[in-house]
């Protein structure tokens, strides 16, 4: 199993939505135009469903932003960022 985050087109007005992460088109990621990773639509998928690789996100910073958006959508807060109760 892997977590799949759909890539969708969008407009600049979506730049401030925490669950939509902008991905600029380049030759490595295979996108024809700037798009968004929609973390609110993340879902599990069997590895058997992966038939052909269409592109790759090479930026670790961008992958970290997408991971953080998924965490936000599922309500996950890392232990070191949780507020301590007094």
Order of alpha helices (4+ residues) and beta strands (2+ residues): beta-beta-beta-beta-beta-alpha
